[in-house]
Each structure stands twice: as structure tokens, then as C-alpha cells.
């Protein structure tokens, strides 16, 4: 089902600046997960376990820290099939982030850079 929605969502999100599109996407993931829709829209990834540094992950595809800076979308991201998700560092007090722009698209590499 996600394969059908992706082209339309991508077209809309790429009309927005990268940071606004990011916040909108993360909010959408959280909402669809809370409504129980995300689970029905995704499929279980093929199991290809990999062991590294004494830890075994269900598959080699991981999500690096930085995408979910507030760690409030972990459950929704987990439903997308990542073998591991790195949340990052938690601090006792909020800290200012880098100045905008801090999110850059590299469409030719199908990539997003968040600094």
C-alpha cells in the first residue's frame, strides 16, 4: 500500500522546504501509527539477520541518529522494517539545534542530510 501512496506524497513533500516536509512526514508517521493504519500498510521485511559487535539485528538496514531528534516517532519508524534504529543522545535540558537550513535533499542519491 505504501508503494501506491509514495509517489503522490513525494510530489507534495518535495514542493515544501526540506525541514517542513520532514516535520510533516514525522507527524504523519506518528498519526498513522497511533490510528493503527501504519501496521496494515506495511509488510514484514525479509529476515536477513546480521550480527555485529555481539548484537544480532533482524536485517542489515538501519536508521542513523538524527532523523527522530525528539525520539517521539520510534514506534512508527520501527514498523517501517528497520533492523535497528539509533535514537541518539538524550540530554537533561533542551538544547538549541543547528541554525536552519539544516536539512538538505540529494535527490540524485535518494538521500537526505540532516545536520
C-alpha positions in Angstrom: 0.0 0.0 0.0 2.8 2.4 0.8 4.1 1.8 -2.8 0.9 3.4 -4.1 1.0 6.4 -1.7 4.7 7.2 -2.0 4.7 8.9 -5.5 1.8 11.3 -4.5 3.3 12.0 -1.1 6.7 12.6 -2.5 5.4 15.1 -5.1 3.7 17.1 -2.4 6.5 16.9 0.1 9.2 18.0 -2.5 7.2 21.2 -3.0 7.9 22.1 0.6 11.3 23.1 2.0 13.1 20.0 3.4 12.7 20.8 7.1 8.9 21.5 6.9 8.5 18.3 4.8 10.5 16.4 7.5 8.3 17.6 10.3 5.1 16.9 8.4 6.3 13.4 7.5 7.2 12.5 11.1 3.9 13.8 12.3 2.1 11.8 9.6 4.0 8.6 10.7 3.1 9.1 14.3 -0.6 9.7 13.5 -0.9 6.7 11.1 0.8 4.5 13.7 -1.5 5.7 16.5 -4.5 5.0 14.4 -3.3 1.5 13.6 -3.1 2.3 9.9 0.7 2.1 9.5 0.9 -1.6 10.5 -1.7 -2.5 8.0 0.1 -0.5 5.3 3.5 -2.2 5.8 4.8 -5.7 5.4 7.3 -7.6 7.5 10.7 -7.3 5.8 12.6 -10.4 4.7 14.6 -11.8 7.6 18.3 -11.4 7.0 19.8 -11.4 10.5 23.2 -9.8 10.9 25.5 -9.9 13.9 27.8 -7.0 14.7 29.7 -6.3 17.9 27.9 -9.1 19.7 24.5 -7.8 18.8 22.1 -9.6 16.4 19.8 -7.4 14.2 16.9 -8.8 12.2 18.2 -7.2 9.0 21.2 -5.0 7.9 19.1 -1.9 7.2 19.4 0.6 10.0 18.4 4.2 10.6 21.1 6.5 11.9 20.6 9.0 14.7 19.2 12.4 13.8 16.0 11.7 11.9 13.9 11.5 15.1 15.7 14.1 17.3 12.9 14.1 19.9 12.6 10.3 19.9 8.9 10.5 19.6 8.4 8.5 16.4 10.4 5.4 17.3 7.4 3.0 17.2 6.2 4.3 13.8 9.8 4.1 12.4 10.1 0.5 13.8 7.0 -0.5 11.8 8.8 0.5 8.6 11.1 -2.5 8.9 14.5 -1.2 10.0 16.8 -3.8 11.5 17.9 -1.2 14.1 17.2 2.4 14.9 19.7 4.7 16.6 17.9 7.4 18.5 21.0 9.4 19.7 21.8 11.2 22.9 19.3 12.3 25.5 20.1 15.4 27.5 18.7 16.6 30.8 17.9 20.0 29.3 16.7 21.1 25.8 19.5 22.4 23.6 19.3 24.6 20.6 19.8 22.8 17.3 21.9 24.0 14.4 20.7 27.0 12.6 18.4 26.5 9.5 18.9 25.4 6.9 20.0 22.1 8.4 18.2 19.6 6.2 19.2 19.0 2.6 17.9 16.8 -0.1 20.2 15.0 -2.5 17.6 13.5 -4.9 20.2 12.2 -7.3 21.4 9.9 -4.5 18.0 9.3 -3.0 19.4 10.8 0.2 18.6 13.3 2.9 21.3 15.0 5.0 20.3 16.4 8.5 23.0 18.4 10.3 
